Amino acid sequence: MRRALAVAGQELHAAWANLLFNSIPAAMIIPRPLRALIYRCRGMRIRSWRIGAGCFFGGADIEIGEKTFINVGCFFDASAPIAIGANCLLGPRVTIVTSSHHLDADRTLGGAPVTIEDGCWIGAGATLLPGVTVGAGCVIAAGAVVTHNCQPYGLYAGVPARRIRSLDIQGEAATEKGGRSGSVAVLRTRV
């Protein structure tokens, strides 16, 4: 009986947390700055208020950089840390999965962090799987499934995603570390 009550208490706590930190802030009626404030109260490290409605955050170990835009309906598993850099654009229904099932005899749960570096564009419906790093300046095509790390400044597409071509940065945005300065960079594809 005590075990059943303990499990019921845990389920009730999880339901309230889901209501407070997913259902309410995900509503279309909630303004984006208020949505970001609610997520910050949960413990997420957010430096951008541009998060669309309908997003699901499975945990609080999430970092979102300045001027990053997250479109509607994105899913963040967050069983392991998720780090999204500055000036990134995530299209609608992007899925970031950090959990996995080990194929050992116990079928235990595991996970690995996902990192999206500065200046990336992730297309609508793309999926990033556990343990991947998307290098700075990458473009991930709509519907792509990223199963391995993406080297910086590349266009990736397909299932599984593969590098289609390199992207060049033009203008004064490039720095000596290969990163981006405060000015706007222009990406151009190398044919």
C-alpha positions in Angstrom: 0.0 0.0 0.0 2.8 2.4 0.9 4.5 1.7 -2.4 1.3 2.4 -4.3 0.9 5.7 -2.5 4.5 6.6 -3.2 4.1 5.9 -6.9 0.8 7.8 -7.0 2.6 10.8 -5.3 5.4 10.7 -7.9 2.9 10.5 -10.7 0.9 13.5 -9.3 4.1 15.5 -8.9 5.1 14.7 -12.5 1.6 15.7 -13.8 1.8 19.0 -12.0 5.3 19.7 -13.3 4.2 18.9 -16.8 1.2 21.2 -16.5 3.3 24.1 -15.0 6.3 23.8 -17.3 5.0 22.4 -20.5 1.2 22.7 -21.0 0.8 26.3 -19.7 3.8 28.0 -21.3 3.2 26.0 -24.5 -0.2 27.6 -24.9 -0.6 30.0 -27.9 -2.0 32.7 -25.6 1.1 33.0 -23.5 3.4 35.8 -24.7 7.0 34.7 -25.6 8.7 36.8 -22.9 6.5 35.2 -20.3 7.1 31.7 -21.7 10.9 32.3 -21.4 10.5 33.5 -17.8 8.5 30.3 -16.9 11.2 28.2 -18.4 13.9 30.1 -16.5 12.0 29.5 -13.3 12.2 25.8 -14.1 16.0 26.1 -14.1 16.7 26.2 -17.9 19.4 28.6 -18.9 17.7 30.7 -21.6 19.2 33.9 -23.0 16.5 34.3 -25.7 12.8 34.8 -25.3 12.0 33.7 -28.9 10.5 30.3 -28.2 7.3 29.4 -30.1 4.2 27.8 -28.7 3.6 24.1 -28.4 7.2 23.1 -27.4 7.8 20.3 -25.0 10.8 20.3 -22.6 11.4 16.9 -20.9 13.9 18.4 -18.4 15.6 21.5 -17.2 19.2 20.8 -18.3 18.8 22.9 -21.4 20.8 26.0 -22.5 19.6 28.3 -25.2 21.9 31.1 -26.5 21.2 34.7 -27.3 19.1 35.6 -30.4 18.2 32.0 -31.0 14.7 31.4 -32.4 12.8 28.2 -31.7 9.7 27.7 -33.8 6.5 26.0 -32.8 6.0 22.4 -31.8 9.7 21.5 -31.1 10.4 18.5 -28.8 13.4 18.5 -26.4 13.9 15.1 -24.7 16.5 16.5 -22.2 17.3 13.2 -20.5 20.9 14.5 -20.9 22.0 18.1 -21.4 21.0 20.0 -24.5 23.1 23.1 -25.5 22.0 25.4 -28.3 24.3 28.3 -29.2 23.6 31.9 -30.1 22.0 33.0 -33.3 20.5 29.6 -34.2 17.2 29.0 -36.0 15.1 25.9 -35.3 12.2 25.2 -37.6 8.8 23.9 -36.6 8.6 20.4 -35.1 12.4 19.9 -34.6 13.1 16.9 -32.3 16.2 16.7 -30.1 16.5 13.3 -28.5 19.1 12.6 -25.8 17.8 9.3 -24.4 18.5 5.8 -25.7 17.9 2.2 -24.8 21.0 0.1 -24.4 20.8 -3.2 -26.1 22.3 -5.1 -23.2 20.5 -7.9 -21.3 19.0 -5.4 -18.8 17.7 -3.0 -21.6 18.7 -0.1 -19.4 18.1 3.5 -20.3 21.0 5.7 -21.3 21.6 9.0 -22.9 24.1 11.4 -24.3 24.1 15.3 -24.6 23.3 17.1 -27.9 25.1 20.3 -28.8 24.1 22.8 -31.5 26.9 25.4 -31.9 26.4 29.1 -32.8 24.8 30.2 -36.1 23.1 26.9 -37.1 19.8 26.5 -39.0 17.8 23.4 -38.3 15.1 22.8 -40.8 11.4 21.8 -40.1 10.9 18.3 -38.8 14.7 17.5 -38.5 15.7 15.0 -35.8 18.9 15.1 -33.8 19.8 11.8 -32.0 21.8 11.3 -28.8 25.4 12.4 -28.6 25.6 14.5 -31.7 27.2 17.9 -32.1 26.2 20.2 -34.9 29.2 22.4 -35.7 29.0 26.2 -36.0 27.3 27.6 -39.1 25.7 24.3 -40.2 22.4 24.0 -42.0 20.4 20.9 -41.4 17.8 20.3 -44.1 14.1 19.8 -43.3 13.3 16.2 -42.3 17.0 15.2 -41.9 18.0 12.7 -39.2 21.3 13.6 -37.6 23.0 10.4 -36.3 26.7 11.6 -36.3 28.5 14.8 -35.6 28.3 17.5 -38.2 31.5 19.4 -39.1 31.2 23.2 -39.0 29.8 25.2 -42.0 28.2 22.4 -43.9 24.8 21.6 -45.4 23.5 18.3 -44.2 20.5 16.4 -45.5 19.0 13.0 -45.7 18.2 10.0 -43.5 20.8 9.5 -42.1 22.0 13.1 -42.7 25.2 13.4 -44.7 27.2 16.4 -45.7 26.0 17.7 -49.1 28.3 20.7 -49.5 30.4 23.2 -47.6 29.2 26.6 -46.7 31.5 29.7 -46.8 31.2 32.7 -44.6 31.6 36.0 -46.3 32.1 39.4 -44.8 33.7 40.6 -41.6 31.9 38.1 -39.4 34.6 35.5 -39.3 37.0 35.7 -36.4 40.5 34.2 -35.8 38.8 31.3 -33.8 36.5 30.4 -36.7 33.5 31.7 -34.8 31.2 34.6 -35.6 31.4 38.2 -34.4 28.5 40.4 -33.7 27.9 41.4 -37.3 25.7 39.4 -39.6 27.4 36.8 -41.7 26.3 35.8 -45.2 26.3 32.1 -46.0 27.0 31.0 -49.5 27.1 27.5 -50.9 30.2 26.2 -52.6 29.2 24.4 -55.8 
